[in-house]
Amino acid sequence: MPTTELLPLTDTSAICCAPLTRETIPADQALLLAQRLKALADPTRLRLISIVAASEGQEACVCDMTDPVGLSQPTVSHHLKTLVDAGFLTRSKRGTWSYYRLVPGSLDAVADLLLTA
């Protein structure tokens, strides 16, 4: 009958992860940030943010954003509404057109997250 050789037991309590060196993001902030990142995680929405940011006064009319992204006005308006709901843009109505402006500092939390990652 063959004999089985047992390996010595290792004390697993000595194995430990490195301690945290800074505060972690709280669960409620992580949820909010994830929702905001989800709004940005679309190529069309990133382009729309870029168009608004590059426009004079960081404001653009929806009528000026349809051709650059190659989508219909209702589709562009849907994407812009998502960005407004996420807190990146504000909307003001002038006559029949809507104008969108960047919310000052709205991209800072995203930039901070990317810089510290």
Secondary structure as the mmCIF struct_conf table of DSSP 4:
data_model
#
loop_
_struct_conf.conf_type_id
_struct_conf.id
_struct_conf.beg_label_comp_id
_struct_conf.beg_label_asym_id
_struct_conf.beg_label_seq_id
_struct_conf.end_label_comp_id
_struct_conf.end_label_asym_id
_struct_conf.end_label_seq_id
HELX_LH_PP_P HELX_LH_PP_P1 GLU A 5 THR A 10
HELX_RH_3T_P HELX_RH_3T_P1 THR A 12 ALA A 14
HELX_LH_PP_P HELX_LH_PP_P2 CYS A 17 LEU A 20
BEND BEND1 ARG A 22 ARG A 22
HELX_LH_PP_P HELX_LH_PP_P3 GLU A 23 PRO A 26
HELX_RH_AL_P HELX_RH_AL_P1 ALA A 27 LEU A 40
BEND BEND2 ASP A 42 ASP A 42
HELX_RH_AL_P HELX_RH_AL_P2 PRO A 43 ALA A 54
BEND BEND3 SER A 55 SER A 55
HELX_RH_3T_P HELX_RH_3T_P2 GLU A 56 GLN A 58
STRN STRN1 GLU A 59 CYS A 61
HELX_RH_3T_P HELX_RH_3T_P3 VAL A 62 ASP A 64
TURN_TY1_P TURN_TY1_P1 MET A 65 MET A 65
HELX_RH_AL_P HELX_RH_AL_P3 THR A 66 VAL A 69
TURN_TY1_P TURN_TY1_P2 GLY A 70 GLY A 70
HELX_RH_AL_P HELX_RH_AL_P4 GLN A 73 ASP A 85
TURN_TY1_P TURN_TY1_P3 ALA A 86 GLY A 87
BEND BEND4 PHE A 88 PHE A 88
STRN STRN2 LEU A 89 ARG A 94
TURN_TY1_P TURN_TY1_P4 GLY A 95 THR A 96
STRN STRN3 TRP A 97 LEU A 102
HELX_LH_PP_P HELX_LH_PP_P4 VAL A 103 VAL A 103
TURN_TY1_P TURN_TY1_P5 PRO A 104 LEU A 107
HELX_RH_AL_P HELX_RH_AL_P5 ASP A 108 THR A 116
#
